[in-house]
Amino acid sequence: MSPCSRSVLAMLLTLLTTAPAIASCGATFCTLNSDWRALGAWVEPGLQADLRYDFIDQDRPYAGSKRVAIGEVHRHHDEVRTLNRNVQLGLDYNFENGWGLGMQLPWVTRNHDHIHNHHGEQIFDHWDIADIGDARINLRLPLVKDSGFSLNLGLKLPTGKTNVANSDGEVAERTLQPGSGSTDTILGINYHSRPSASAFSWFGQSSWQHAVTTHDNYKPGDRFTLDVGGRYAFSRDLSGIVQANFQLRAHDTGSNAEPKDTGGRVLYISPGMAYAVGGSTQIYGFVQLPVSTDVRGVQLTTGKSISVGFSQRF
């Protein structure tokens, strides 16, 4: 098999797995990896900034692995739709010795509709949310010199609000809030292929997230993610990228949680393109398409998500 054929085959294999975050109300971010160091595009020491916009329209209620109609499975409130339009700023510094330090800060814009079933009466509720979400910081430690393997140690900080209310003064569900109120530890391992004469590079990343402190009787479920991606350089500036992202999440706990309608596993495919501008800037776009969805209880899902952004090296 020729090098080109092997590269194409490897990219096709990465199509078999991928996924976004899941929650009962549909509050989510795309789990796309836009770290160009991970993709093998930039591995030199220095600072990289990434600004990404996610559009996620969650208007598909699912019960288990089956799509259902609104209200088909009886609940105290029937989820109708959550429209997420989020912006995330990321900064990452790669040191000479291979260590790295990164941070991500999201701005959450979220519109949510549901129907409250109250003593035989149906009440339509709506929320418009626009606020800072929960920040993340992570430290990247090389495991073996020049191997491409590194260890990730991170924290998710409770910087987002947990008490946002609508115009009627009704506080939104905890899964809908900009923040979880918890401080979470993140442990992960990364791999990225080393630069070579080949036009193909790939990466793998897995992580486990666990809440160590909670707020107001709510604890988000543990989350395990696995990402695999391939990048093929069609030319010096234009690259095709495919990512596979899998997520497994336990149900939330606490008196303000909804354990019956949180948790599950999801699988998406995310093809995209990237273009280098001037050697230090990358612009990119991805589409996430669902492959498999299996949720606990009834939850909102999406049929398609779009992410666009750019990364800048300094």
N, C-alpha and C positions, 0 to 999 in steps of 0.2 A: 504493500500500500504506500502511495506517495505521501510526502510530508503534507501536501495540501489536502489530500483525502483524509489523512488522520486528523487534521485540524477541523475539517468540516464535520467528521464523525464525532469528535469530542464536543463540538458545539451542539450537535443534535442530541447527544446524550444528556446535556444539561437541561434540555427541554422537559425532561421527565419529572422534575421536581421544582416547586416554588410556592410562596404564600404570604398574606398580609395579616395584620393583627385582627382579632375578633373580639366582639363584646355585644351584649344583649341589645343595646341601643344603636350599635353600629358606629360608635366613636372609635376612630382608628387613624393610623398613619400607614402609608406604604412601607414595606420592609426592604425596599430596594437598597442595595449597597452602592453608594456613589463615591466610595473611597477609591480614588484613582491609584493610590499606592497598592491597594488590594488587587486591583485589576491589572497591575503590572505596567501601567502607563507611566507613572511617576514613582520612582523609588529613591531618588536622590534626597539628601538631607535638606531641610528647609521647611517653610510654612506653606500650608495649603488652606485655602478658604473655599467652602462649598455652600451655595445657596440653591435650595430646591423647593419647587412648588408641587404639591400633590392635590389632585382632584379626584375625590372618591365619592360617588353617589350610591349610597346604600339604600336600595328600595326593594330588595328581594328578601322577604321573610323565609327563613329555613327552619325546619324542625328535624333535627338529626341531619341526614343527608338528603332530605327531600324539600323541594320548594313548596311552600304553602301559601294560601291566600291570607290576607290581613284578617285576623280574628278567627281563622279556621281552627286553630288550637286555642282554647279559652285561656285567657290570662286576665289579671286584674287591670292591666292596660295593654292594649294592642299596639305594637310598634308599627309605624307607617313608613317613615323615611328619615334618614340622616344624611345631610349633604355636608361633606368635609372638604374644605379648601384651606389647606395648611401650608405654611412656609417654614422651612427649617434652615437655620444657619449652622454650619459646622466649621470648626477650626481644628487643624491637625498640624503638629510640628514633629518632624522626623529628625532625630539627632544622628550625628556621625556614627555612633556606636550601635545604631539600629533601634534604640529605644524610641518610643513615640508617646506623645501626650495629645489627647483630643478632647473636644467638647462640642456638644450639640444643644442648641436652644431653639425650641419651636414656638411659632405663633399660631394659635388655633382659631380658625373661623369655622363655626359649626351651626347648622340649622337643623332642628329636630322636630318631628311631629309624631304624636301618638294619641290614641283614643283611650281615655280613662273610663272604664266600666264601673259605674257607681250606683248600686241598688237599682239596676235595670236601666239606668240613664247613661247615655254615651256623651262624654265631655271631650271636646277636641282641645288638646294642649299643644303649645308651640313655644320653642326656645330659639333665640338668636344669641350665639356665644361668640365673642371675639376677645381673646386674652392670651397671655403667655402660658405655655404649657410647662411640663416638667423638664428640667435641664439634665443633661448627662455629662459626666466626665469619665475618661478612661485612660489608663496607662498601659502601653504596649511594651512588652519585654521580649527580646529575641530569645528563643530556646536554645538554638544551636547556630553558631555564627555562619552566615551565608547559606543557611538551609532553606530560608523562606518561611520557617515556622516561628510563630510568636504567641505569647500568652497575653490575654486581655484581662485586666482587672479594672472594674468600673463601679460607679455609683450613679443611680438615678435619684435626683434630689427633688423634694416636694416644693418646687417653685411655683406650680400652677394652683389656681384657686380651686376649692372644693365645695363652694357654697353659692355658685351662680344661680340666680333665679330669673324667671320670665317676668313679663309686664304685670302679671297677676300676683307676683310675689311667691310663686311656687318654685321651690328649689329643685333643680334638675337631678335626675338619678346620678349616682356616683360614677357609673361607667360613662356618663355623658360629660362630666366635668372636665375642664382643661387639665387638672391635676388629680392624681390619685390620693395625695396626702401622705404617701408612704415614702420612706427612704429604702431603696432597693440596692442590693449588691448584684454585680454582674461578673460572671466568670466565663471566659471564652478562650478558644484557641483558633488561630488563623493560619492559613497557608497561602502564599502567592508564589507563582512560578518566577524564576529569576529571568532577567532580560537575556535574550539570545538573538540569534539571527532569524529565528522563526517568527512568522507573522502572528502566531497564536500564543496567547497567554491565558492562564486560568487561575482561579482562586477558590478556596473553601473556607468557611467560617462557621463555627458553632458557638452558641452561648446559652447560659442558664441564668435567669433573673429571679431573685427571691427577695421579698419584702422583709426587712429586719425591724422596721418601726412602722406603726400604723397611726391613723388619725380617725377619730369619730366613728369607732366601731365598723371600720371597713378595711379589709386586707385583700389586695389583688392576688389572684392565683399565680403560682409559679409559672414561668414561661421558658420553654426550650425552643431555640431556633436553629435551623441549619440552612446555610446559604451556599450555593455553588454557582460559579459564573465563568463564562468564557468570553474572550475578546479576540476578534480577528481583524487585523489591520489590512484593509483593502488598499490603502495608500498611506503615505506619510501622515496625512491629516485625518482621513476618514476611517472609522472603525465600526464594525458591527458587534453588538454585545447581546448575549443571552444570559439571563439569571434564573436560577431555581431557588426558591425560598420556601422552606417548610417551617411551620410553627405548630407546636403542641402546647396548649395552655390548660392549667388546672382551673377549677371554678373558684370564684371569689368567696370569701367568708366574712362573717360579722353580721350584726343586726341590721346594718345599712347596706348590706350586699344583696345580690340576687343569685344565690348559688344554683338555683334550678335553671337559670337562663344565662349562665356564663361558662366559659371553657369550651374546649373542643380542639379540632385540628383542621388545618386548611392547607391547600396545595395550589400554587399558581405558576403560570409561565409568564416571563417578562422579557420579551425581545425589545431591543432598542438600538439606537445609533448615537455615535459621538463624533464631534468634529473639533479638531485642534485649530485654534486661532492664534497665530503669532508665536507658537511654541510654548507659551506659558498659560494659556486659557483653553479649557475644554467646555464646549456646550453639548448638551445631551438631552435625549428624550426617550422615555420608556412607556410601554403599554403593558399593564398587568391583566392577564386573562385567567379566569378560574378554571382549574382542572378538576379539583375535588374539594368538597366541603362537607364536614361532618361536625355539627355543633351540638352542644348540650342544651336541651330545651328548645326555645324559640329565639332566634336571633336574626338581625338584619345582616345581609351580605350584599356584595356588589357584583355586577356582571362585567365591569371593566373599570380600571383605574388608570389615570394618566399622571406621569411625573416628568417634569422638565426642569432644567437647571443649568448652572455653569459652575466650574471649579477654576480657581485662579491660584497659580504658584507665585510666591514672592521670593 
